[in-house]
Amino acid sequence: MSRYTAEVRITPRAGLLDPEGKAVQNALHSLEFGDVEDVRVGRLIRLRLRADTDDSARRSADEMCRKLLANPVTEDYEIVLVKGN
Amino acid sequence: MSRYTAEVRITPRAGLLDPEGKAVQNALHSLEFGDVEDVRVGRLIRLRLRADTDDSARRSADEMCRKLLANPVTEDYEIVLVKGN
């Protein structure tokens, strides 16, 4: 078995409201960052896992996204896989 | 003025406890993903902003991180700047 690091980038789906992003944008405006036109807040999840092959590591990370990490209705995700820690 | 997209990647500082990551790891284990050895949960913030130069866009995003977006005691951040939307 080899060790892998999978970086999972989860973002609110385009076109959907992102209340957290809007709240951050409002806060930035009141801090005088008036040139900020849009803010979207997502999550960055770094997983360390063991797997037999690159393929099985990626499949496993993808399954974790579908079962737990990402909301398939409101979020998109992508996985960047790196071998080693 | 030009338009920029700044992607801010905020991660829990190495060595610090990450209770959210630990909770996700436990949930993954109970879903039979026993090969997950560590999970760290951070945030991915995408900002669209206007600025005169690349430099001023980056400085501005950096200041937003220090003033609002990141917790300087517990989190690290990096900024990836892209010109255009």
Backbone of each chain as nested JSON, in Angstrom:
{
  "chains": [
    {"id": "A", "residues": [
      {"number": 1, "name": "MET", "atoms": {"N": [0.835, -1.212, 0.0], "CA": [0.0, 0.0, 0.0], "C": [0.864, 1.255, 0.0]}},
      {"number": 2, "name": "SER", "atoms": {"N": [0.442, 2.249, -0.722], "CA": [1.182, 3.512, -0.74], "C": [0.37, 4.58, -0.016]}},
      {"number": 3, "name": "ARG", "atoms": {"N": [1.087, 5.623, 0.361], "CA": [0.418, 6.756, 0.999], "C": [0.12, 7.814, -0.048]}},
      {"number": 4, "name": "TYR", "atoms": {"N": [-1.036, 8.442, 0.099], "CA": [-1.45, 9.511, -0.811], "C": [-1.971, 10.697, -0.025]}},
      {"number": 5, "name": "THR", "atoms": {"N": [-1.861, 11.863, -0.63], "CA": [-2.579, 13.021, -0.124], "C": [-3.581, 13.43, -1.189]}},
      {"number": 6, "name": "ALA", "atoms": {"N": [-4.827, 13.532, -0.794], "CA": [-5.859, 13.994, -1.728], "C": [-6.348, 15.344, -1.237]}},
      {"number": 7, "name": "GLU", "atoms": {"N": [-6.263, 16.317, -2.13], "CA": [-6.796, 17.629, -1.774], "C": [-8.158, 17.764, -2.449]}},
      {"number": 8, "name": "VAL", "atoms": {"N": [-9.172, 17.948, -1.641], "CA": [-10.531, 18.047, -2.157], "C": [-10.97, 19.503, -2.07]}},
      {"number": 9, "name": "ARG", "atoms": {"N": [-11.345, 20.054, -3.215], "CA": [-11.765, 21.451, -3.287], "C": [-13.263, 21.481, -3.537]}},
      {"number": 10, "name": "ILE", "atoms": {"N": [-13.992, 21.956, -2.568], "CA": [-15.451, 21.958, -2.643], "C": [-15.932, 23.395, -2.76]}},
      {"number": 11, "name": "THR", "atoms": {"N": [-16.702, 23.685, -3.79], "CA": [-17.146, 25.069, -4.004], "C": [-18.659, 25.102, -4.227]}},
      {"number": 12, "name": "PRO", "atoms": {"N": [-19.303, 26.2, -3.813], "CA": [-20.733, 26.323, -4.079], "C": [-20.956, 26.319, -5.579]}},
      {"number": 13, "name": "ARG", "atoms": {"N": [-21.976, 25.601, -6.007], "CA": [-22.246, 25.489, -7.439], "C": [-22.564, 26.857, -8.033]}},
      {"number": 14, "name": "ALA", "atoms": {"N": [-22.042, 27.124, -9.224], "CA": [-22.27, 28.41, -9.889], "C": [-23.763, 28.653, -10.049]}},
      {"number": 15, "name": "GLY", "atoms": {"N": [-24.175, 29.881, -9.795], "CA": [-25.581, 30.212, -9.975], "C": [-26.389, 30.075, -8.706]}},
      {"number": 16, "name": "LEU", "atoms": {"N": [-25.887, 29.286, -7.759], "CA": [-26.61, 29.159, -6.494], "C": [-26.198, 30.277, -5.545]}},
      {"number": 17, "name": "LEU", "atoms": {"N": [-27.134, 30.704, -4.712], "CA": [-26.809, 31.688, -3.692], "C": [-25.779, 31.126, -2.735]}},
      {"number": 18, "name": "ASP", "atoms": {"N": [-24.876, 31.992, -2.275], "CA": [-23.886, 31.588, -1.286], "C": [-23.959, 32.598, -0.14]}},
      {"number": 19, "name": "PRO", "atoms": {"N": [-24.834, 32.342, 0.85], "CA": [-25.058, 33.319, 1.914], "C": [-23.775, 33.635, 2.692]}},
      {"number": 20, "name": "GLU", "atoms": {"N": [-22.937, 32.62, 2.894], "CA": [-21.701, 32.869, 3.64], "C": [-20.793, 33.817, 2.849]}},
      {"number": 21, "name": "GLY", "atoms": {"N": [-20.703, 33.575, 1.533], "CA": [-19.902, 34.464, 0.693], "C": [-20.44, 35.884, 0.713]}},
      {"number": 22, "name": "LYS", "atoms": {"N": [-21.762, 36.001, 0.695], "CA": [-22.368, 37.337, 0.711], "C": [-22.068, 38.044, 2.036]}},
      {"number": 23, "name": "ALA", "atoms": {"N": [-22.107, 37.305, 3.125], "CA": [-21.792, 37.892, 4.433], "C": [-20.341, 38.365, 4.474]}},
      {"number": 24, "name": "VAL", "atoms": {"N": [-19.447, 37.56, 3.917], "CA": [-18.028, 37.951, 3.89], "C": [-17.863, 39.203, 3.022]}},
      {"number": 25, "name": "GLN", "atoms": {"N": [-18.557, 39.225, 1.881], "CA": [-18.466, 40.396, 1.001], "C": [-18.938, 41.664, 1.728]}},
      {"number": 26, "name": "ASN", "atoms": {"N": [-20.052, 41.554, 2.438], "CA": [-20.545, 42.721, 3.187], "C": [-19.529, 43.169, 4.236]}},
      {"number": 27, "name": "ALA", "atoms": {"N": [-18.944, 42.204, 4.923], "CA": [-17.95, 42.553, 5.938], "C": [-16.748, 43.24, 5.297]}},
      {"number": 28, "name": "LEU", "atoms": {"N": [-16.322, 42.747, 4.129], "CA": [-15.175, 43.366, 3.437], "C": [-15.527, 44.796, 3.02]}},
      {"number": 29, "name": "HIS", "atoms": {"N": [-16.757, 44.987, 2.556], "CA": [-17.162, 46.347, 2.174], "C": [-17.123, 47.279, 3.377]}},
      {"number": 30, "name": "SER", "atoms": {"N": [-17.57, 46.8, 4.53], "CA": [-17.541, 47.719, 5.678], "C": [-16.124, 47.944, 6.182]}},
      {"number": 31, "name": "LEU", "atoms": {"N": [-15.189, 47.078, 5.782], "CA": [-13.774, 47.323, 6.106], "C": [-13.08, 48.155, 5.024]}},
      {"number": 32, "name": "GLU", "atoms": {"N": [-13.863, 48.788, 4.163], "CA": [-13.345, 49.66, 3.108], "C": [-12.721, 48.924, 1.92]}},
      {"number": 33, "name": "PHE", "atoms": {"N": [-13.016, 47.622, 1.791], "CA": [-12.581, 46.929, 0.577], "C": [-13.738, 46.967, -0.425]}},
      {"number": 34, "name": "GLY", "atoms": {"N": [-14.02, 48.168, -0.92], "CA": [-15.191, 48.347, -1.768], "C": [-15.024, 47.774, -3.167]}},
      {"number": 35, "name": "ASP", "atoms": {"N": [-13.79, 47.429, -3.558], "CA": [-13.55, 46.92, -4.9], "C": [-13.807, 45.419, -5.041]}},
      {"number": 36, "name": "VAL", "atoms": {"N": [-14.302, 44.807, -3.975], "CA": [-14.627, 43.384, -4.04], "C": [-16.018, 43.218, -4.623]}},
      {"number": 37, "name": "GLU", "atoms": {"N": [-16.108, 42.509, -5.741], "CA": [-17.39, 42.404, -6.446], "C": [-18.138, 41.119, -6.154]}},
      {"number": 38, "name": "ASP", "atoms": {"N": [-17.429, 40.104, -5.739], "CA": [-18.102, 38.845, -5.461], "C": [-17.221, 37.988, -4.564]}},
      {"number": 39, "name": "VAL", "atoms": {"N": [-17.846, 37.225, -3.693], "CA": [-17.109, 36.321, -2.809], "C": [-17.862, 34.998, -2.756]}},
      {"number": 40, "name": "ARG", "atoms": {"N": [-17.124, 33.919, -2.94], "CA": [-17.715, 32.58, -2.796], "C": [-16.854, 31.819, -1.795]}},
      {"number": 41, "name": "VAL", "atoms": {"N": [-17.495, 31.191, -0.845], "CA": [-16.749, 30.477, 0.187], "C": [-16.952, 28.976, 0.031]}},
      {"number": 42, "name": "GLY", "atoms": {"N": [-15.866, 28.269, -0.118], "CA": [-15.923, 26.812, -0.216], "C": [-15.03, 26.181, 0.835]}},
      {"number": 43, "name": "ARG", "atoms": {"N": [-14.797, 24.89, 0.687], "CA": [-13.941, 24.19, 1.644], "C": [-12.789, 23.5, 0.938]}},
      {"number": 44, "name": "LEU", "atoms": {"N": [-11.711, 23.374, 1.684], "CA": [-10.496, 22.737, 1.179], "C": [-10.172, 21.642, 2.166]}},
      {"number": 45, "name": "ILE", "atoms": {"N": [-10.321, 20.388, 1.746], "CA": [-10.13, 19.277, 2.679], "C": [-8.921, 18.473, 2.238]}},
      {"number": 46, "name": "ARG", "atoms": {"N": [-7.967, 18.324, 3.145], "CA": [-6.766, 17.557, 2.813], "C": [-6.844, 16.209, 3.523]}},
      {"number": 47, "name": "LEU", "atoms": {"N": [-6.852, 15.145, 2.739], "CA": [-6.951, 13.792, 3.276], "C": [-5.635, 13.071, 3.088]}},
      {"number": 48, "name": "ARG", "atoms": {"N": [-5.163, 12.406, 4.119], "CA": [-4.057, 11.468, 3.924], "C": [-4.632, 10.063, 4.007]}},
      {"number": 49, "name": "LEU", "atoms": {"N": [-4.347, 9.266, 2.985], "CA": [-4.928, 7.925, 2.968], "C": [-3.945, 6.917, 2.385]}},
      {"number": 50, "name": "ARG", "atoms": {"N": [-4.23, 5.674, 2.63], "CA": [-3.428, 4.612, 2.039], "C": [-4.258, 3.892, 0.999]}},
      {"number": 51, "name": "ALA", "atoms": {"N": [-3.615, 3.516, -0.089], "CA": [-4.327, 2.796, -1.143], "C": [-3.313, 2.006, -1.948]}},
      {"number": 52, "name": "ASP", "atoms": {"N": [-3.818, 1.012, -2.686], "CA": [-2.926, 0.15, -3.46], "C": [-2.413, 0.833, -4.715]}},
      {"number": 53, "name": "THR", "atoms": {"N": [-3.275, 1.589, -5.37], "CA": [-2.895, 2.226, -6.634], "C": [-3.432, 3.646, -6.67]}},
      {"number": 54, "name": "ASP", "atoms": {"N": [-2.91, 4.451, -7.604], "CA": [-3.411, 5.802, -7.805], "C": [-4.914, 5.776, -8.072]}},
      {"number": 55, "name": "ASP", "atoms": {"N": [-5.294, 4.825, -8.913], "CA": [-6.705, 4.719, -9.281], "C": [-7.603, 4.459, -8.087]}},
      {"number": 56, "name": "SER", "atoms": {"N": [-7.166, 3.541, -7.224], "CA": [-8.051, 3.205, -6.113], "C": [-8.063, 4.354, -5.101]}},
      {"number": 57, "name": "ALA", "atoms": {"N": [-6.956, 5.091, -4.974], "CA": [-6.947, 6.264, -4.086], "C": [-7.935, 7.306, -4.588]}},
      {"number": 58, "name": "ARG", "atoms": {"N": [-7.918, 7.536, -5.899], "CA": [-8.821, 8.532, -6.462], "C": [-10.282, 8.096, -6.346]}},
      {"number": 59, "name": "ARG", "atoms": {"N": [-10.526, 6.829, -6.638], "CA": [-11.896, 6.32, -6.523], "C": [-12.407, 6.451, -5.095]}},
      {"number": 60, "name": "SER", "atoms": {"N": [-11.52, 6.138, -4.156], "CA": [-11.903, 6.204, -2.758], "C": [-12.228, 7.659, -2.354]}},
      {"number": 61, "name": "ALA", "atoms": {"N": [-11.37, 8.597, -2.749], "CA": [-11.621, 10.008, -2.415], "C": [-12.921, 10.488, -3.06]}},
      {"number": 62, "name": "ASP", "atoms": {"N": [-13.154, 10.033, -4.277], "CA": [-14.379, 10.432, -4.966], "C": [-15.613, 9.903, -4.238]}},
      {"number": 63, "name": "GLU", "atoms": {"N": [-15.509, 8.672, -3.754], "CA": [-16.634, 8.082, -3.025], "C": [-16.877, 8.832, -1.709]}},
      {"number": 64, "name": "MET", "atoms": {"N": [-15.789, 9.249, -1.047], "CA": [-15.933, 10.034, 0.198], "C": [-16.669, 11.34, -0.073]}},
      {"number": 65, "name": "CYS", "atoms": {"N": [-16.334, 11.967, -1.216], "CA": [-17.018, 13.218, -1.567], "C": [-18.498, 12.973, -1.745]}},
      {"number": 66, "name": "ARG", "atoms": {"N": [-18.841, 11.901, -2.467], "CA": [-20.253, 11.664, -2.761], "C": [-21.034, 11.25, -1.524]}},
      {"number": 67, "name": "LYS", "atoms": {"N": [-20.355, 10.514, -0.612], "CA": [-21.085, 10.004, 0.547], "C": [-21.1, 10.965, 1.722]}},
      {"number": 68, "name": "LEU", "atoms": {"N": [-20.075, 11.82, 1.823], "CA": [-20.0, 12.629, 3.041], "C": [-19.546, 14.067, 2.823]}},
      {"number": 69, "name": "LEU", "atoms": {"N": [-18.475, 14.255, 2.048], "CA": [-17.793, 15.549, 2.11], "C": [-18.536, 16.668, 1.38]}},
      {"number": 70, "name": "ALA", "atoms": {"N": [-19.091, 16.356, 0.216], "CA": [-19.735, 17.405, -0.582], "C": [-21.237, 17.176, -0.642]}},
      {"number": 71, "name": "ASN", "atoms": {"N": [-21.968, 18.257, -0.773], "CA": [-23.414, 18.16, -0.979], "C": [-23.661, 18.156, -2.491]}},
      {"number": 72, "name": "PRO", "atoms": {"N": [-24.119, 17.03, -3.04], "CA": [-24.205, 16.913, -4.499], "C": [-25.215, 17.87, -5.13]}},
      {"number": 73, "name": "VAL", "atoms": {"N": [-26.131, 18.392, -4.335], "CA": [-27.135, 19.296, -4.894], "C": [-26.593, 20.721, -5.019]}},
      {"number": 74, "name": "THR", "atoms": {"N": [-25.793, 21.131, -4.051], "CA": [-25.407, 22.547, -3.999], "C": [-23.925, 22.788, -4.256]}},
      {"number": 75, "name": "GLU", "atoms": {"N": [-23.131, 21.731, -4.308], "CA": [-21.684, 21.945, -4.389], "C": [-21.037, 21.149, -5.518]}},
      {"number": 76, "name": "ASP", "atoms": {"N": [-19.961, 21.718, -6.044], "CA": [-19.098, 20.99, -6.967], "C": [-17.824, 20.623, -6.216]}},
      {"number": 77, "name": "TYR", "atoms": {"N": [-17.166, 19.565, -6.663], "CA": [-15.881, 19.254, -6.026], "C": [-14.888, 18.79, -7.068]}},
      {"number": 78, "name": "GLU", "atoms": {"N": [-13.614, 19.016, -6.778], "CA": [-12.576, 18.395, -7.586], "C": [-11.516, 17.838, -6.649]}},
      {"number": 79, "name": "ILE", "atoms": {"N": [-10.817, 16.836, -7.127], "CA": [-9.842, 16.135, -6.304], "C": [-8.482, 16.227, -6.965]}},
      {"number": 80, "name": "VAL", "atoms": {"N": [-7.493, 16.683, -6.201], "CA": [-6.113, 16.68, -6.694], "C": [-5.356, 15.669, -5.855]}},
      {"number": 81, "name": "LEU", "atoms": {"N": [-4.815, 14.663, -6.528], "CA": [-4.169, 13.562, -5.818], "C": [-2.653, 13.669, -5.934]}},
      {"number": 82, "name": "VAL", "atoms": {"N": [-1.977, 13.522, -4.796], "CA": [-0.511, 13.55, -4.783], "C": [-0.034, 12.29, -4.091]}},
      {"number": 83, "name": "LYS", "atoms": {"N": [0.935, 11.606, -4.688], "CA": [1.48, 10.414, -4.033], "C": [2.433, 10.861, -2.928]}},
      {"number": 84, "name": "GLY", "atoms": {"N": [2.414, 10.167, -1.808], "CA": [3.275, 10.552, -0.691], "C": [2.515, 11.441, 0.254]}},
      {"number": 85, "name": "ASN", "atoms": {"N": [3.201, 11.847, 1.344], "CA": [2.497, 12.626, 2.368], "C": [2.469, 14.096, 2.038]}}
    ]},
    {"id": "B", "residues": [
      {"number": 1, "name": "MET", "atoms": {"N": [-8.828, 50.373, -14.344], "CA": [-8.891, 49.26, -13.38], "C": [-9.135, 47.939, -14.093]}},
      {"number": 2, "name": "SER", "atoms": {"N": [-8.477, 46.889, -13.619], "CA": [-8.688, 45.557, -14.186], "C": [-9.425, 44.684, -13.187]}},
      {"number": 3, "name": "ARG", "atoms": {"N": [-9.987, 43.622, -13.726], "CA": [-10.661, 42.652, -12.858], "C": [-9.708, 41.504, -12.545]}},
      {"number": 4, "name": "TYR", "atoms": {"N": [-9.779, 41.037, -11.313], "CA": [-8.958, 39.915, -10.878], "C": [-9.814, 38.906, -10.133]}},
      {"number": 5, "name": "THR", "atoms": {"N": [-9.358, 37.662, -10.169], "CA": [-9.902, 36.659, -9.262], "C": [-8.774, 36.23, -8.338]}},
      {"number": 6, "name": "ALA", "atoms": {"N": [-9.017, 36.305, -7.058], "CA": [-8.026, 35.859, -6.082], "C": [-8.596, 34.635, -5.382]}},
      {"number": 7, "name": "GLU", "atoms": {"N": [-7.844, 33.553, -5.447], "CA": [-8.267, 32.363, -4.716], "C": [-7.453, 32.284, -3.44]}},
      {"number": 8, "name": "VAL", "atoms": {"N": [-8.152, 32.327, -2.318], "CA": [-7.483, 32.316, -1.017], "C": [-7.675, 30.937, -0.403]}},
      {"number": 9, "name": "ARG", "atoms": {"N": [-6.555, 30.3, -0.087], "CA": [-6.6, 28.95, 0.487], "C": [-6.172, 29.054, 1.938]}},
      {"number": 10, "name": "ILE", "atoms": {"N": [-7.085, 28.769, 2.829], "CA": [-6.832, 28.918, 4.258], "C": [-6.814, 27.536, 4.896]}},
      {"number": 11, "name": "THR", "atoms": {"N": [-5.74, 27.211, 5.588], "CA": [-5.615, 25.874, 6.173], "C": [-5.222, 25.976, 7.641]}},
      {"number": 12, "name": "PRO", "atoms": {"N": [-5.666, 25.022, 8.446], "CA": [-5.251, 25.024, 9.851], "C": [-3.73, 24.876, 9.919]}},
      {"number": 13, "name": "ARG", "atoms": {"N": [-3.114, 25.626, 10.78], "CA": [-1.653, 25.584, 10.888], "C": [-1.182, 24.187, 11.305]}},
      {"number": 14, "name": "ALA", "atoms": {"N": [-0.091, 23.73, 10.68], "CA": [0.449, 22.406, 10.997], "C": [0.757, 22.314, 12.489]}},
      {"number": 15, "name": "GLY", "atoms": {"N": [0.432, 21.19, 13.087], "CA": [0.743, 20.994, 14.491], "C": [-0.406, 21.368, 15.406]}},
      {"number": 16, "name": "LEU", "atoms": {"N": [-1.318, 22.203, 14.918], "CA": [-2.47, 22.567, 15.746], "C": [-3.577, 21.533, 15.575]}},
      {"number": 17, "name": "LEU", "atoms": {"N": [-4.324, 21.331, 16.637], "CA": [-5.488, 20.448, 16.557], "C": [-6.493, 20.999, 15.569]}},
      {"number": 18, "name": "ASP", "atoms": {"N": [-7.139, 20.098, 14.835], "CA": [-8.196, 20.516, 13.919], "C": [-9.434, 19.667, 14.235]}},
      {"number": 19, "name": "PRO", "atoms": {"N": [-10.246, 20.135, 15.175], "CA": [-11.385, 19.319, 15.629], "C": [-12.349, 18.974, 14.491]}},
      {"number": 20, "name": "GLU", "atoms": {"N": [-12.544, 19.895, 13.556], "CA": [-13.452, 19.605, 12.448], "C": [-12.88, 18.468, 11.587]}},
      {"number": 21, "name": "GLY", "atoms": {"N": [-11.578, 18.546, 11.325], "CA": [-10.932, 17.491, 10.554], "C": [-11.044, 16.142, 11.254]}},
      {"number": 22, "name": "LYS", "atoms": {"N": [-10.878, 16.16, 12.574], "CA": [-10.965, 14.917, 13.343], "C": [-12.381, 14.347, 13.275]}},
      {"number": 23, "name": "ALA", "atoms": {"N": [-13.381, 15.223, 13.333], "CA": [-14.78, 14.766, 13.237], "C": [-15.048, 14.144, 11.867]}},
      {"number": 24, "name": "VAL", "atoms": {"N": [-14.514, 14.784, 10.818], "CA": [-14.696, 14.233, 9.471], "C": [-14.0, 12.874, 9.359]}},
      {"number": 25, "name": "GLN", "atoms": {"N": [-12.806, 12.787, 9.933], "CA": [-12.072, 11.52, 9.89], "C": [-12.868, 10.403, 10.588]}},
      {"number": 26, "name": "ASN", "atoms": {"N": [-13.426, 10.707, 11.763], "CA": [-14.224, 9.706, 12.468], "C": [-15.439, 9.283, 11.64]}},
      {"number": 27, "name": "ALA", "atoms": {"N": [-16.074, 10.265, 11.003], "CA": [-17.237, 9.935, 10.175], "C": [-16.821, 9.046, 9.003]}},
      {"number": 28, "name": "LEU", "atoms": {"N": [-15.669, 9.344, 8.397], "CA": [-15.19, 8.515, 7.282], "C": [-14.895, 7.096, 7.756]}},
      {"number": 29, "name": "HIS", "atoms": {"N": [-14.305, 6.992, 8.945], "CA": [-14.023, 5.654, 9.475], "C": [-15.319, 4.869, 9.671]}},
      {"number": 30, "name": "SER", "atoms": {"N": [-16.346, 5.526, 10.178], "CA": [-17.591, 4.762, 10.379], "C": [-18.282, 4.448, 9.058]}},
      {"number": 31, "name": "LEU", "atoms": {"N": [-17.911, 5.143, 8.0], "CA": [-18.422, 4.795, 6.666], "C": [-17.533, 3.764, 5.96]}},
      {"number": 32, "name": "GLU", "atoms": {"N": [-16.648, 3.121, 6.717], "CA": [-15.765, 2.072, 6.194], "C": [-14.598, 2.604, 5.36]}},
      {"number": 33, "name": "PHE", "atoms": {"N": [-14.283, 3.893, 5.481], "CA": [-13.067, 4.387, 4.84], "C": [-11.938, 4.347, 5.879]}},
      {"number": 34, "name": "GLY", "atoms": {"N": [-11.556, 3.118, 6.255], "CA": [-10.592, 2.959, 7.337], "C": [-9.174, 3.349, 6.957]}},
      {"number": 35, "name": "ASP", "atoms": {"N": [-8.901, 3.512, 5.666], "CA": [-7.545, 3.824, 5.229], "C": [-7.223, 5.312, 5.271]}},
      {"number": 36, "name": "VAL", "atoms": {"N": [-8.14, 6.107, 5.796], "CA": [-7.883, 7.544, 5.932], "C": [-7.123, 7.783, 7.231]}},
      {"number": 37, "name": "GLU", "atoms": {"N": [-5.926, 8.356, 7.117], "CA": [-5.074, 8.509, 8.296], "C": [-5.133, 9.897, 8.905]}},
      {"number": 38, "name": "ASP", "atoms": {"N": [-5.512, 10.863, 8.114], "CA": [-5.56, 12.224, 8.659], "C": [-6.454, 13.083, 7.775]}},
      {"number": 39, "name": "VAL", "atoms": {"N": [-7.169, 13.993, 8.385], "CA": [-8.027, 14.922, 7.641], "C": [-7.839, 16.318, 8.22]}},
      {"number": 40, "name": "ARG", "atoms": {"N": [-7.633, 17.286, 7.351], "CA": [-7.563, 18.686, 7.782], "C": [-8.569, 19.461, 6.944]}},
      {"number": 41, "name": "VAL", "atoms": {"N": [-9.362, 20.264, 7.6], "CA": [-10.392, 21.014, 6.888], "C": [-10.052, 22.499, 6.891]}},
      {"number": 42, "name": "GLY", "atoms": {"N": [-9.955, 23.064, 5.716], "CA": [-9.697, 24.489, 5.586], "C": [-10.775, 25.142, 4.742]}},
      {"number": 43, "name": "ARG", "atoms": {"N": [-10.513, 26.376, 4.324], "CA": [-11.492, 27.088, 3.508], "C": [-10.86, 27.552, 2.206]}},
      {"number": 44, "name": "LEU", "atoms": {"N": [-11.713, 27.661, 1.211], "CA": [-11.292, 28.086, -0.121], "C": [-12.193, 29.27, -0.467]}},
      {"number": 45, "name": "ILE", "atoms": {"N": [-11.618, 30.456, -0.521], "CA": [-12.438, 31.647, -0.744], "C": [-12.065, 32.259, -2.081]}},
      {"number": 46, "name": "ARG", "atoms": {"N": [-13.057, 32.415, -2.937], "CA": [-12.793, 32.996, -4.256], "C": [-13.34, 34.419, -4.269]}},
      {"number": 47, "name": "LEU", "atoms": {"N": [-12.439, 35.372, -4.476], "CA": [-12.798, 36.793, -4.484], "C": [-12.703, 37.323, -5.896]}},
      {"number": 48, "name": "ARG", "atoms": {"N": [-13.701, 38.082, -6.332], "CA": [-13.533, 38.843, -7.562], "C": [-13.391, 40.299, -7.155]}},
      {"number": 49, "name": "LEU", "atoms": {"N": [-12.34, 40.927, -7.64], "CA": [-12.104, 42.307, -7.232], "C": [-11.528, 43.12, -8.383]}},
      {"number": 50, "name": "ARG", "atoms": {"N": [-11.601, 44.441, -8.239], "CA": [-10.995, 45.322, -9.221], "C": [-9.791, 46.003, -8.595]}},
      {"number": 51, "name": "ALA", "atoms": {"N": [-8.75, 46.159, -9.406], "CA": [-7.55, 46.812, -8.897], "C": [-6.78, 47.381, -10.087]}},
      {"number": 52, "name": "ASP", "atoms": {"N": [-5.885, 48.334, -9.786], "CA": [-5.142, 48.993, -10.856], "C": [-4.034, 48.097, -11.418]}},
      {"number": 53, "name": "THR", "atoms": {"N": [-3.365, 47.373, -10.537], "CA": [-2.232, 46.551, -10.974], "C": [-2.289, 45.194, -10.273]}},
      {"number": 54, "name": "ASP", "atoms": {"N": [-1.528, 44.228, -10.794], "CA": [-1.423, 42.923, -10.149], "C": [-0.979, 43.089, -8.7]}},
      {"number": 55, "name": "ASP", "atoms": {"N": [0.017, 43.947, -8.521], "CA": [0.553, 44.176, -7.179], "C": [-0.496, 44.671, -6.203]}},
      {"number": 56, "name": "SER", "atoms": {"N": [-1.282, 45.642, -6.654], "CA": [-2.248, 46.192, -5.704], "C": [-3.365, 45.194, -5.448]}},
      {"number": 57, "name": "ALA", "atoms": {"N": [-3.708, 44.36, -6.439], "CA": [-4.715, 43.318, -6.202], "C": [-4.212, 42.34, -5.145]}},
      {"number": 58, "name": "ARG", "atoms": {"N": [-2.952, 41.934, -5.29], "CA": [-2.394, 40.97, -4.336], "C": [-2.286, 41.577, -2.936]}},
      {"number": 59, "name": "ARG", "atoms": {"N": [-1.829, 42.837, -2.883], "CA": [-1.725, 43.497, -1.574], "C": [-3.086, 43.587, -0.902]}},
      {"number": 60, "name": "SER", "atoms": {"N": [-4.077, 43.925, -1.711], "CA": [-5.421, 44.066, -1.179], "C": [-5.939, 42.728, -0.639]}},
      {"number": 61, "name": "ALA", "atoms": {"N": [-5.754, 41.656, -1.407], "CA": [-6.214, 40.336, -0.952], "C": [-5.467, 39.927, 0.316]}},
      {"number": 62, "name": "ASP", "atoms": {"N": [-4.188, 40.259, 0.367], "CA": [-3.396, 39.911, 1.546], "C": [-3.917, 40.651, 2.777]}},
      {"number": 63, "name": "GLU", "atoms": {"N": [-4.261, 41.911, 2.578], "CA": [-4.779, 42.702, 3.702], "C": [-6.141, 42.14, 4.165]}},
      {"number": 64, "name": "MET", "atoms": {"N": [-6.973, 41.694, 3.201], "CA": [-8.265, 41.096, 3.583], "C": [-8.051, 39.861, 4.441]}},
      {"number": 65, "name": "CYS", "atoms": {"N": [-7.029, 39.057, 4.07], "CA": [-6.743, 37.855, 4.855], "C": [-6.351, 38.23, 6.272]}},
      {"number": 66, "name": "ARG", "atoms": {"N": [-5.482, 39.237, 6.386], "CA": [-4.994, 39.586, 7.715], "C": [-6.087, 40.227, 8.565]}},
      {"number": 67, "name": "LYS", "atoms": {"N": [-6.967, 40.995, 7.915], "CA": [-7.974, 41.72, 8.693], "C": [-9.242, 40.911, 8.955]}},
      {"number": 68, "name": "LEU", "atoms": {"N": [-9.561, 39.991, 8.062], "CA": [-10.861, 39.328, 8.222], "C": [-10.858, 37.828, 7.924]}},
      {"number": 69, "name": "LEU", "atoms": {"N": [-10.243, 37.437, 6.81], "CA": [-10.526, 36.093, 6.306], "C": [-9.844, 34.977, 7.093]}},
      {"number": 70, "name": "ALA", "atoms": {"N": [-8.594, 35.209, 7.489], "CA": [-7.836, 34.153, 8.16], "C": [-7.576, 34.536, 9.617]}},
      {"number": 71, "name": "ASN", "atoms": {"N": [-7.465, 33.538, 10.449], "CA": [-7.077, 33.759, 11.835], "C": [-5.557, 33.608, 11.911]}},
      {"number": 72, "name": "PRO", "atoms": {"N": [-4.843, 34.687, 12.159], "CA": [-3.379, 34.633, 12.07], "C": [-2.732, 33.736, 13.126]}},
      {"number": 73, "name": "VAL", "atoms": {"N": [-3.465, 33.4, 14.171], "CA": [-2.891, 32.556, 15.223], "C": [-2.991, 31.076, 14.851]}},
      {"number": 74, "name": "THR", "atoms": {"N": [-4.084, 30.702, 14.21], "CA": [-4.335, 29.274, 14.018], "C": [-4.292, 28.832, 12.562]}},
      {"number": 75, "name": "GLU", "atoms": {"N": [-4.223, 29.785, 11.635], "CA": [-4.345, 29.406, 10.23], "C": [-3.217, 29.981, 9.366]}},
      {"number": 76, "name": "ASP", "atoms": {"N": [-2.899, 29.242, 8.331], "CA": [-2.016, 29.755, 7.279], "C": [-2.871, 30.063, 6.062]}},
      {"number": 77, "name": "TYR", "atoms": {"N": [-2.39, 30.985, 5.229], "CA": [-3.137, 31.214, 4.0], "C": [-2.173, 31.437, 2.848]}},
      {"number": 78, "name": "GLU", "atoms": {"N": [-2.655, 31.126, 1.647], "CA": [-1.917, 31.517, 0.455], "C": [-2.915, 32.058, -0.558]}},
      {"number": 79, "name": "ILE", "atoms": {"N": [-2.403, 32.921, -1.428], "CA": [-3.261, 33.613, -2.392], "C": [-2.783, 33.292, -3.795]}},
      {"number": 80, "name": "VAL", "atoms": {"N": [-3.704, 32.823, -4.62], "CA": [-3.387, 32.617, -6.035], "C": [-4.193, 33.645, -6.822]}},
      {"number": 81, "name": "LEU", "atoms": {"N": [-3.483, 34.496, -7.554], "CA": [-4.137, 35.603, -8.246], "C": [-4.222, 35.317, -9.741]}},
      {"number": 82, "name": "VAL", "atoms": {"N": [-5.404, 35.536, -10.297], "CA": [-5.594, 35.353, -11.737], "C": [-6.207, 36.625, -12.295]}},
      {"number": 83, "name": "LYS", "atoms": {"N": [-5.646, 37.116, -13.396], "CA": [-6.237, 38.302, -14.014], "C": [-7.487, 37.895, -14.786]}},
      {"number": 84, "name": "GLY", "atoms": {"N": [-8.507, 38.711, -14.728], "CA": [-9.76, 38.383, -15.421], "C": [-10.706, 37.69, -14.47]}},
      {"number": 85, "name": "ASN", "atoms": {"N": [-11.896, 37.369, -14.972], "CA": [-12.917, 36.782, -14.094], "C": [-12.767, 35.281, -13.981]}}
    ]}
  ]
}
